[in-house]
Amino acid sequence: MDHPIDLVADQDPSRSYRLLPAPPACAPRELTVTLRKAPRDSLQISMWSETGLMPQPRGGSHHALLTIDADRLDKLSARLISRWQRFVQFTPMSETNRPREKDPYKRHADLSGRPKSEVLAQVTDLVREGGYLLTELLAGEDEDGGLPRFRSHLLQALKYQNLRIRFDSPDVGVPWPMLAVGSESLLADGRLTDDPFRLFLGYRHQIEATAGAHPDFWWVANRGHAVGSANLDDDLKNVPLAEDVLGLLRNRLKLTERRFSHDLLPELARPVLDEDLMYFFCHGAYEEQGGHTWHALRLSDDMPIDEELVNSFRKPYSRAHRRPLVCPACPPPSSDMVRSVSWPRRSRCHRCSAPSSPTGSSPVTSTKG
């Protein structure tokens, strides 16, 4: 695809296409951090622990007014994402300044076969940028000393490992898992003193990065074995690990496999689409007509399946029978195409993908089961 895709996650892709008779079960979070816009474009940050990780003030949570404003934080966040894009697009050069190979990090999800010094050099630069953003986010002083106290408590907590942390920032899109803690000690006398991967928040913790948009509605499964489907494009069957993913689905789900639109569309027309998960591995494309452009996906035939087509089948039943519809694996998904996306209805806590260990061309999911 030569169409640019924004690196911003849609925070409620299902548009609330779900319903919950009871709250989902979720393990206690060791730390919750919220970031909100305050008057005059300032930012207020708060945090609390459900497990006694830090001293609890009388009001129940720690608060501070940041000295960085929302515009500068947006700019620094965009800068860090841009640095991630440069990491993905890295091209090794020869001594004569000619490309030795083209986009190796795009073509290989596993970089363990790359020269170790090359990967560490690139990751170290990314860690340094992530550490800079975290430092600037928490920098500054205030009259009552609240910000320095907040900074001390938060940085101390982040230095632990394997915590369940939720970052909630609806007003500012901060790439929380790409922030790094302890990056100032990464180099001593120009020499690497630590594993740079371990400094990313998304690597050392289980991160939920949300924006407060997910509603508290959820399906609770009433069966012990999940039901799902794999909706496939046969042209992609030889993609590396594609068969392994399909084997995992066959092992974990009571699985239906579909390869053509005439198999899928009649199922979408049923009042109750009784599946916990619909997995798509196929091609995405941009359709264009009369100056309008929209995203669609295709299975093994030429039928474009777009948002409006899905809605034409599902909207008559969306009120009475809200069910999870699709969980697309058809890059690049657009916010319009995933309008009908929802999570599996088995009761579980909200979780998000996060760039935890930059070892490939896309972020790595970091979740706790």
C-alpha positions as CSV (number, residue, x, y, z in Angstrom):
1,M,0.0,0.0,0.0
2,D,1.3,3.4,-0.9
3,H,-1.5,5.2,0.9
4,P,-0.2,6.8,4.2
5,I,-1.8,5.4,7.3
6,D,-2.0,7.4,10.5
7,L,-0.3,5.7,13.5
8,V,-3.2,6.5,15.8
9,A,-5.3,3.7,17.3
10,D,-9.1,4.1,17.1
11,Q,-10.2,4.0,20.7
12,D,-13.7,2.7,20.2
13,P,-13.7,0.8,16.9
14,S,-16.9,-1.1,17.6
15,R,-18.9,2.2,18.1
16,S,-20.4,0.5,21.2
17,Y,-21.7,-2.5,19.2
18,R,-21.8,-4.6,22.4
19,L,-23.8,-5.1,25.5
20,L,-23.0,-6.4,29.0
21,P,-25.3,-7.9,31.5
22,A,-22.6,-7.8,34.2
23,P,-19.2,-6.2,34.6
24,P,-16.2,-8.1,33.3
25,A,-13.8,-9.7,35.6
26,C,-10.4,-7.9,35.8
27,A,-7.4,-8.4,38.0
28,P,-6.5,-5.3,40.2
29,R,-4.3,-2.8,38.5
30,E,-1.1,-2.0,40.3
31,L,-1.1,1.5,38.8
32,T,-3.6,3.7,36.9
33,V,-2.4,7.0,35.4
34,T,-4.8,9.5,33.8
35,L,-4.0,12.6,31.8
36,R,-6.6,15.3,31.2
37,K,-6.6,18.8,29.8
38,A,-7.1,21.5,32.4
39,P,-8.0,25.2,31.8
40,R,-5.7,27.3,29.6
41,D,-4.4,24.3,27.7
42,S,-2.6,22.9,30.8
43,L,-2.5,19.3,31.7
44,Q,-3.4,17.6,35.0
45,I,-2.0,14.1,35.7
46,S,-3.4,11.7,38.3
47,M,-2.5,8.2,39.5
48,W,-3.6,5.7,42.1
49,S,-2.9,2.0,42.9
50,E,-5.4,-0.7,43.7
51,T,-2.8,-2.9,45.3
52,G,-1.0,-0.5,47.7
53,L,2.0,-0.1,45.4
54,M,2.6,3.5,46.6
55,P,1.5,5.6,49.6
56,Q,-2.1,6.6,49.3
57,P,-2.9,10.3,50.0
58,R,-6.0,11.3,51.9
59,G,-7.9,12.1,48.7
60,G,-7.3,8.6,47.4
61,S,-5.1,9.6,44.4
62,H,-2.0,11.7,43.6
63,H,-2.5,14.8,41.4
64,A,-0.2,17.3,39.8
65,L,-0.4,20.1,37.2
66,L,2.2,19.5,34.6
67,T,4.4,22.4,33.3
68,I,4.3,21.0,29.7
69,D,1.3,22.1,27.7
70,A,-0.8,20.0,25.5
71,D,0.6,21.3,22.2
72,R,4.2,20.6,23.1
73,L,3.3,17.1,24.4
74,D,1.4,16.4,21.1
75,K,4.5,17.5,19.2
76,L,6.9,15.3,21.2
77,S,4.6,12.3,20.9
78,A,4.4,12.7,17.2
79,R,8.2,13.0,17.1
80,L,8.6,9.7,19.0
81,I,6.3,8.0,16.6
82,S,8.2,9.5,13.7
83,R,11.4,8.0,15.3
84,W,9.7,4.6,15.4
85,Q,8.9,4.9,11.7
86,R,12.5,5.6,10.9
87,F,13.4,2.5,12.9
88,V,11.1,0.4,10.8
89,Q,12.5,2.0,7.6
90,F,16.1,1.5,8.6
91,T,18.4,0.7,5.6
92,P,21.9,-0.5,6.3
93,M,24.5,1.3,4.2
94,S,27.8,0.2,2.8
95,E,31.2,2.0,3.3
96,T,30.5,3.8,0.0
97,N,27.2,5.0,1.4
98,R,25.1,2.7,-0.8
99,P,22.2,0.6,0.5
100,R,23.3,-3.0,1.3
101,E,19.7,-4.2,1.4
102,K,16.3,-2.6,1.3
103,D,14.1,-2.3,4.4
104,P,15.2,-5.4,6.3
105,Y,13.1,-4.5,9.4
106,K,10.0,-4.3,7.3
107,R,10.5,-7.7,5.7
108,H,11.4,-9.6,8.9
109,A,9.3,-9.7,12.0
110,D,12.1,-11.5,13.9
111,L,15.3,-9.4,14.0
112,S,17.3,-12.0,16.0
113,G,19.1,-12.9,12.8
114,R,20.3,-9.3,12.2
115,P,23.7,-8.2,13.5
116,K,23.4,-7.6,17.2
117,S,25.4,-4.4,17.1
118,E,23.1,-3.0,14.4
119,V,19.9,-3.7,16.2
120,L,21.1,-2.5,19.6
121,A,22.3,0.8,18.0
122,Q,18.9,1.4,16.5
123,V,17.0,0.4,19.6
124,T,19.3,2.5,21.9
125,D,18.4,5.6,19.9
126,L,14.7,4.8,20.2
127,V,15.1,4.3,23.9
128,R,16.8,7.6,24.3
129,E,13.9,9.3,22.5
130,G,11.4,7.5,24.7
131,G,13.3,8.5,27.8
132,Y,13.4,12.1,26.6
133,L,9.6,12.2,26.2
134,L,9.0,10.8,29.7
135,T,11.5,13.3,31.2
136,E,9.8,16.3,29.4
137,L,6.4,15.0,30.4
138,L,7.2,15.1,34.1
139,A,9.7,18.0,34.1
140,G,9.3,21.2,36.2
141,E,8.6,22.5,39.6
142,D,5.6,24.0,41.3
143,E,4.9,26.2,44.3
144,D,3.7,23.5,46.7
145,G,6.1,20.7,45.5
146,G,3.3,18.5,44.2
147,L,4.9,17.9,40.8
148,P,8.3,16.8,42.2
149,R,6.5,14.4,44.7
150,F,4.3,13.0,41.9
151,R,7.3,12.6,39.6
152,S,9.2,10.7,42.3
153,H,6.4,8.3,43.1
154,L,5.6,7.6,39.4
155,L,9.2,7.0,38.3
156,Q,9.8,4.8,41.3
157,A,6.8,2.7,40.4
158,L,7.8,2.5,36.7
159,K,11.2,1.1,37.6
160,Y,9.5,-2.1,38.9
161,Q,8.8,-4.8,36.4
162,N,5.7,-6.8,35.3
163,L,3.1,-4.4,36.7
164,R,-0.4,-4.1,35.3
165,I,-0.6,-0.4,34.4
166,R,-3.4,1.5,32.7
167,F,-2.7,4.8,31.0
168,D,-5.8,6.8,30.2
169,S,-5.3,10.0,28.1
170,P,-8.4,10.9,26.1
171,D,-7.1,14.5,25.3
172,V,-3.5,13.8,24.3
173,G,-2.3,10.8,22.2
174,V,0.8,9.7,24.1
175,P,2.5,6.5,22.9
176,W,2.9,5.3,26.5
177,P,4.4,1.8,25.8
178,M,7.2,3.5,23.8
179,L,8.3,5.7,26.7
180,A,11.4,4.5,28.5
181,V,12.5,4.6,32.1
182,G,16.2,4.7,33.2
183,S,17.5,5.6,29.8
184,E,20.0,8.1,31.4
185,S,22.0,5.2,32.7
186,L,21.9,3.3,29.4
187,L,25.3,4.5,28.3
188,A,28.4,5.0,30.4
189,D,31.5,6.4,28.8
190,G,29.9,5.6,25.4
191,R,29.4,1.9,26.2
192,L,26.1,0.1,26.5
193,T,25.5,-0.9,30.1
194,D,22.0,-2.4,30.0
195,D,19.6,-4.2,27.7
196,P,17.8,-1.4,25.9
197,F,14.6,-3.4,25.3
198,R,14.0,-3.7,29.1
199,L,13.7,0.1,29.4
200,F,10.5,0.4,27.3
201,L,7.4,0.6,29.5
202,G,5.6,-1.7,27.1
203,Y,8.4,-4.3,27.6
204,R,8.7,-4.2,31.3
205,H,5.0,-3.9,32.2
206,Q,1.6,-5.1,31.0
207,I,0.2,-1.9,29.5
208,E,-3.4,-0.8,28.9
209,A,-3.2,2.4,26.8
210,T,-6.7,3.7,26.5
211,A,-8.5,7.0,26.0
212,G,-11.5,6.5,28.1
213,A,-13.7,5.8,25.1
214,H,-14.4,2.1,25.7
215,P,-17.9,1.8,27.2
216,D,-18.5,-0.6,30.1
217,F,-20.6,-2.9,28.0
218,W,-19.5,-6.5,27.3
219,W,-20.8,-9.9,26.4
220,V,-20.4,-12.7,28.8
221,A,-20.0,-16.1,27.2
222,N,-22.3,-18.9,28.4
223,R,-20.2,-21.7,27.0
224,G,-16.9,-23.3,27.8
225,H,-15.4,-23.5,24.3
226,A,-15.3,-20.4,22.2
227,V,-16.9,-20.3,18.7
228,G,-15.2,-18.4,15.9
229,S,-14.4,-18.2,12.2
230,A,-11.4,-17.6,10.0
231,N,-12.2,-15.6,6.9
232,L,-9.3,-16.0,4.5
233,D,-7.8,-15.0,1.2
234,D,-6.2,-18.1,-0.4
235,D,-3.5,-15.9,-2.1
236,L,-2.0,-15.4,1.4
237,K,-1.9,-19.0,2.5
238,N,1.9,-19.2,2.0
239,V,2.7,-16.1,4.0
240,P,5.1,-17.1,6.8
241,L,3.4,-18.3,10.0
242,A,-0.1,-18.0,8.4
243,E,-0.7,-21.7,8.8
244,D,0.6,-21.5,12.4
245,V,-2.0,-18.9,13.2
246,L,-4.7,-20.9,11.5
247,G,-3.7,-24.0,13.5
248,L,-3.9,-22.0,16.7
249,L,-7.4,-20.9,15.9
250,R,-8.4,-24.5,15.1
251,N,-7.0,-25.6,18.4
252,R,-8.6,-22.9,20.5
253,L,-11.9,-22.4,18.8
254,K,-14.8,-24.3,17.3
255,L,-13.8,-22.9,14.0
256,T,-15.6,-22.2,10.7
257,E,-13.4,-21.4,7.7
258,R,-14.7,-19.1,5.0
259,R,-12.9,-18.2,1.8
260,F,-15.5,-16.4,-0.3
261,S,-17.9,-13.5,0.1
262,H,-20.9,-15.8,-0.7
263,D,-20.0,-17.8,2.4
264,L,-19.7,-14.7,4.6
265,L,-22.5,-12.4,3.6
266,P,-25.4,-14.8,4.3
267,E,-23.9,-15.2,7.8
268,L,-23.9,-11.5,8.4
269,A,-27.6,-11.4,7.4
270,R,-28.6,-13.7,10.2
271,P,-30.2,-12.0,13.2
272,V,-27.8,-13.6,15.6
273,L,-24.2,-14.0,14.5
274,D,-23.2,-16.4,17.2
275,E,-19.4,-16.2,17.1
276,D,-17.0,-15.0,19.8
277,L,-14.3,-14.0,17.3
278,M,-14.2,-13.4,13.6
279,Y,-10.6,-13.5,12.3
280,F,-9.8,-12.0,8.9
281,F,-6.5,-12.6,7.0
282,C,-7.0,-11.1,3.6
283,H,-6.2,-8.1,1.4
284,G,-7.4,-4.6,2.0
285,A,-7.8,-2.0,-0.7
286,Y,-9.0,1.5,-1.3
287,E,-12.0,1.8,-3.6
288,E,-12.6,5.0,-5.5
289,Q,-15.6,6.4,-7.3
290,G,-16.6,10.0,-8.2
291,G,-13.9,11.6,-6.1
292,H,-14.8,9.5,-3.0
293,T,-12.4,7.0,-1.5
294,W,-13.2,4.2,1.0
295,H,-11.6,1.1,2.4
296,A,-12.7,-2.4,1.7
297,L,-11.4,-5.9,2.1
298,R,-11.6,-9.0,-0.1
299,L,-11.5,-12.7,0.6
300,S,-10.5,-15.1,-2.2
301,D,-12.9,-13.5,-4.7
302,D,-13.3,-10.0,-6.1
303,M,-16.2,-8.9,-4.0
304,P,-15.2,-5.7,-2.0
305,I,-16.6,-5.8,1.6
306,D,-16.7,-2.4,3.1
307,E,-18.3,-0.7,6.1
308,E,-21.6,0.2,4.4
309,L,-22.0,-3.4,3.1
310,V,-21.5,-4.8,6.6
311,N,-24.0,-2.2,8.0
312,S,-26.6,-3.1,5.4
313,F,-26.6,-6.6,6.8
314,R,-26.1,-5.9,10.5
315,K,-27.9,-2.7,11.4
316,P,-31.4,-4.2,11.5
317,Y,-30.2,-6.5,14.3
318,S,-27.6,-4.3,16.1
319,R,-30.1,-3.1,18.8
320,A,-31.6,-6.4,19.8
321,H,-28.6,-8.7,19.1
322,R,-25.4,-6.9,19.6
323,R,-22.6,-9.3,19.0
324,P,-18.9,-9.0,18.3
325,L,-18.5,-8.8,14.6
326,V,-15.0,-8.7,13.2
327,C,-11.5,-8.5,14.5
328,P,-9.7,-7.6,11.3
329,A,-6.1,-8.8,10.4
330,C,-6.3,-7.2,7.0
331,P,-3.8,-4.3,6.9
332,P,-4.3,-1.4,6.6
333,P,-7.6,-1.1,8.5
334,S,-9.3,2.3,8.5
335,S,-11.4,3.8,11.3
336,D,-14.4,3.5,8.9
337,M,-13.8,-0.1,8.0
338,V,-13.6,-1.2,11.6
339,R,-16.8,0.5,12.6
340,S,-18.4,-2.9,13.4
341,V,-15.4,-4.3,15.1
342,S,-15.8,-5.5,18.7
343,W,-13.9,-7.7,21.2
344,P,-14.8,-11.3,21.8
345,R,-17.8,-11.6,24.1
346,R,-16.0,-13.8,26.7
347,S,-15.7,-11.8,29.8
348,R,-12.2,-10.3,30.1
349,C,-10.7,-6.9,30.8
350,H,-9.9,-4.2,28.3
351,R,-6.5,-4.6,26.7
352,C,-4.6,-2.8,24.0
353,S,-1.7,-3.4,21.6
354,A,1.4,-1.6,22.5
355,P,4.9,-1.2,21.0
356,S,6.7,-3.0,23.8
357,S,9.8,-4.5,22.2
358,P,10.6,-3.0,18.8
359,T,11.8,-6.1,17.1
360,G,9.9,-5.9,13.9
361,S,8.0,-3.6,11.6
362,S,4.9,-3.2,13.9
363,P,4.3,-2.8,17.6
364,V,4.2,-5.9,19.8
365,T,1.2,-6.6,22.0
366,S,1.9,-6.5,25.7
367,T,-1.0,-7.9,27.8
368,K,-1.7,-9.8,30.9
369,G,-4.1,-12.8,30.8
